[in-house]
Amino acid sequence: MRRNLLRLATAGSVDDGKSTLIGRLLFDSKSLFTDQLDAIERASLARGAGQTDLSLVTDGLRAEREQGITIDVAYRYFTTPRRKFIIADTPGHVQYTRNMVTGASTADLALILVDARKGVSEQTRRHAFLSSLLGVGHLVLCVNKMDLVDWSEQRFEEIRSEFADFATKLDVGDLSFIPVSALLGDNVVDASEHMPWYPGPTLLRHLEEVHIASDRNLIDTRLPVQYVIRPHGESQRSYAGTIAGGIFKPGDEVVVLPSGRTSKVSQIWGPGGTKVEEAFAGMAVSLTLDDEIDIGRGDMLARPGNQPHLDRELDAMVCWFSDTTQLRAGNDYSIRTATQTATVRVSELDYRLDVNTLHRQTDADELALNDIGRITLHGRQSILFDPYRDNRSTGSFILIDETTNQTVAAGMITARSAGPAELATGQGVRTTGLAPRTDVVWHKSAVERTQRLTQGATVWLTGLSGSGKSTIAVELERQLIASGQPAYLLDGDNLRHGLNRNLGFTDEDRKENIRRVAEVAAMMADAGMVAIVSLISPFREQRRDARKLHDDKRLSFREVFVDTPLAECELRDPKGLYKRARSGELPEFTGISSPYERPEYADLTITPGDGTPHDIARLIRRELGIAD
């Protein structure tokens, strides 16, 4: 049964005995075939070893056997009467940390080895933190080579105390300590006669009994679509992929994202075309829907009342893999999450993490090989995801250098919830706008958005005072109405006569001004109108929040930057505001005494040389897909 499968990964510093421990575990549990054992004995003799070197069970590369180290991840499978196991033996060298991340990324449990003579090392801490960051819920610290410290209980307790203090800073729900000798087999499969002071289970007994069934996410139903199947000669399509969370059954209502179309599951097939009545997380399936919907790779099926996030802004923790390049703010990469691929830019490097102290180095300007840090990514398109803490499949990603096609980083999306790193460092959670009231319930309309005569959107025109935003907005509204598309102009000055008349021009008041306008615009767009916002909106963060509000509601949002130079805006000065600001009459005036933060990723940038307001309005309409 699948529930009896345990995936585990070894971790720890080099020469702590990870491969030997796995070899001993397989040997003593009678999980090695005779020909495997014969090959290991021949290889041991060739190396001049006095006894069978069990580390050769997993160290299969020539370089690994020559150097006596683990370089690549080696997977081994074995079974006991109580459980099935998949073991990932990962390397301990710092330069192969990326291989350790690969092996631990799918593990339920991490075995972290410590040499009893050396104690807890930097690599021990690094691997423990990475295991926590990767969402591995169960850690077992194996204090190895106890035979070389005379089976000392005192030494074991020293290491246990030191690591336990460090582990209090990690997000680990289950931590165990076992003293072992991988070379001699003490406390691996059979209890040790040399350590009567240890009352706990052997390693194998612990692995057989650790409870992992509740670790899987069976609540958030997710199917990232990997492939669309259309059998030859048949019209009905099925959608294939590996279920990333929850349970699917025929008859279940689902929503297709990002389109937002809904349907019901008609049939589900498992491997080999076997029809199944229930499919759960981890199963590879294909399913059909009652309705014909345009679905492709990168889309996702979920429950209408339980949907993943859809956003262009991602907060994430990353481990940098490349030894030839560095991660810096402004760099572009290809991101792959589940089955979706997009282009993203690193908009911020928030901090680099010291794995020994878990101190946040906020002055860092780059991440190099094996560095771990928190970053903010901005996508050219919205990305479907869950926080990594909630779903490891839909919350993880890799970054690919688009020039070399090399994988340069692996990351975990923290989104709006604190992940292991935030719990470890005390880093707060980024929030936007005002927190929703918990005692106010959203009243759902009986009219679906797809039932409205027109589909809405928001066009957000931003730029300095006098840049021409209002003139363009007025012409855009006129053209849209003339074409039969409902539209309404939300002008910044007009709104301050009513909705926002109680707001001033401090930074906080301007932020609240933008929040209110974004909420109104989203309601108009939901009603099938094009909301045309003409607002200076000087701060990037608030414009990002406005976009995010629309993304969360599956509404189209277009940011149009009217990029008129300050000198020309001052020369125009249609309301005489710049003159008054220069004389000191208008404090906190954008562009003079208050900053304007230029958009980094506007959907459309307009300059004075791009034509008349009529031409520019037509350009925006083409961006919206609304023809003449």
Summary of the structure (lengths in Angstrom):
residues: 628
radius of gyration: 29.4
end to end distance: 60.8
largest distance: 92.4
contacts: 2070
relative contact order: 0.08
helix: 29%
strand: 28%
